[in-house]
Amino acid sequence: MSNPSPESSLDSIRRLARPDEWALGLGLKVDARPFSLEGREYIVPVIRDTSPEIVIKKAAQMSFTTLFLTRTLHWIIERGWHHLYLLPVKTGAIPFVQSRIDPIIDSNPQIQKSFAAVDNRLHKQTHEGVKLLIRGTNIETELQEVPVDVEVWDERDRMVEENLEDARTRMDGSAIKKLTQLSTPTVPGHGVDAEDTWHASDQHLWEVPCPGCGRFQFLNFKENLRIGSNEYDCVLQCSNCYRAFKDEERAASTRLVVGSR
């Protein structure tokens, strides 16, 4: 029997440590498209982060839900960690599973086979007994059921605040205890923008280099957006040299950052 080559061993380690490479290797489909982070390279450092707690203030359509669904399946299958994926209300949980989670599982025979033990709308379980529970925060009793190792609070700002502590205590008996909170922020000082969430974190921001002067910067409304009298006069520009960013240049700058790491 031949020993595996160093290259194949390294690939196996990378797939174990990096959910994105695992998903690419399996050819998973997410939202009816092949999994890819091209054009969203800012997600790469996040999906590989194993910090005890992650807080994400996001805008819409940034693929963070896609990211954490992929990471959830990876950690369940490859690491054997029980998960609670939390949504604001239960009525949204069933269509969420049907439209977002089930298609990912069904896109690969190996993943589909892994979850054949229990396959219903709000409770998935592998043959090894590792659970994925999908719950809403409006049903308090459903947050007091079983212990888990990892929790993802998706759209944290819209959740029932008084029930979140019950959800968090589901990890009390675990040695893993990893919590991710992500949401489009609503009210300043609330949810992901609270003093004990985003403001207590290391507040990583994604910076890209200006295609003109090369200055790295975090693009924001105050320093980078020049408002004109019509849509043609609204320009995203460098905060240092004031050169305008073209859309294709912003995408190229994002890829450049990832390629340099």
C-alpha positions, 0 to 999 in steps of 0.5 A: 500500500503506497503512502499518500504524497506530501501534496495530497496530505497537504490538500487534505489538511487545507480542506480540514482547516479551510471551509472554502477549499473544502466546498470548492473541492466537493463542488458544492452549489450554493443558491443554485450556483457553484460555490465561489468567493470570486469577487467576494474575497473579503470573506476568505479571512472570515470563513477561516477564522476560528475565534470564539466569537465573531461579530459582523456588521454587514450590508445586504447581498454580501454573501455572509449567510452563504459563508456561514451555511458553508462553514456550518456544514463543514464544521459539522461533517469535518469537525463533529461540532453540534450547531444551532443556526438561529433566525429571528422567527420560526416562520422564516426558518422552514423556507430558509431551510428549503431554499438555502440549506437543503439545496447545498446538501443535495448538491453533493452525494457525499454530503447528502449521504452524511445527513441521511440519519435525520432529514426534516425541516428544522433538524438535520443529523449526521450518521455520527449523531452530529446535529444541526438545529435551525430555530427562531428566537420567538419560541423560547421553549425551542431554545432550551432543548439540546446542548450545542458547540457552535451557534450562528445568530443570523440577522441578530438585530431582528431577534427577540432580545429576551430569549437570546440568553437562553440560546447562548446557554446551550453552549455552556457544557461545550469545550468548543463554545463558538458564537457568530453574530451577523446582521445588517445594523439597525439602531446605533448601540443595538445588536451587532453595534452594541458596546459588548459586540462590535465595539468590544471586538478588534473591529477588522475592516477590509482595505483595498489599494487605490489603483492610482496612488496605491494607498490602502483604505477602507471605502466608506461614504464619508471619505470616498463618495463624492455626491453630484447632481445626478447619478453620473456625477456620483463618484467613488474616489480615493481619499488620498489622491481623489482619483475615481475608482471604476467598478472593475478596478475595485474588484481587481483591488480586492483580488490583489489584496488576497493574492498578496497574503 
